[in-house]
Amino acid sequence: MTTTAFTTTAPIPATSPEWLQLKAAATALQALQVQDGSVPEAADHEAAAGYVRTITTAIQALAPSFPHDADYLSSSSLTSAAGPTAASACPTSSTPCRHSSRSGTG
């Protein structure tokens, strides 16, 4: 008889500080975006970059709860040691992206 052991992680509670930060930042960023995902108002770019940083930090903190996505999350620019920059947020469609997975314009 073969026994298969499964390793699971504890579920992330809805009250997790990291989850609440991720949810709040994603919702706030979405409010600044237009349909194509850009943030057209220059006055909103700094806030958008801050939300991206918060999202990145929260993803890094939550990543251990998703071992099945470890390769993706560790190779993602969202969890790079350098972290996101205002440029990586690609806030406008006319701003060149310096995001590792994109080229040209955002």
Rosetta blueprint (number, residue, H / E / L):
1 M L
2 T L
3 T L
4 T L
5 A L
6 F L
7 T L
8 T L
9 T L
10 A L
11 P L
12 I L
13 P L
14 A L
15 T L
16 S L
17 P H
18 E H
19 W H
20 L H
21 Q H
22 L H
23 K H
24 A H
25 A H
26 A H
27 T H
28 A H
29 L H
30 Q H
31 A H
32 L H
33 Q L
34 V L
35 Q L
36 D L
37 G L
38 S L
39 V L
40 P L
41 E L
42 A H
43 A H
44 D H
45 H H
46 E H
47 A H
48 A H
49 A H
50 G H
51 Y H
52 V H
53 R H
54 T H
55 I H
56 T H
57 T H
58 A H
59 I H
60 Q H
61 A H
62 L H
63 A H
64 P H
65 S H
66 F L
67 P H
68 H H
69 D H
70 A H
71 D H
72 Y H
73 L H
74 S H
75 S H
76 S L
77 S H
78 L H
79 T H
80 S L
81 A L
82 A L
83 G L
84 P L
85 T L
86 A L
87 A L
88 S L
89 A L
90 C L
91 P L
92 T L
93 S L
94 S L
95 T L
96 P E
97 C L
98 R L
99 H L
100 S L
101 S L
102 R L
103 S L
104 G L
105 T E
106 G L
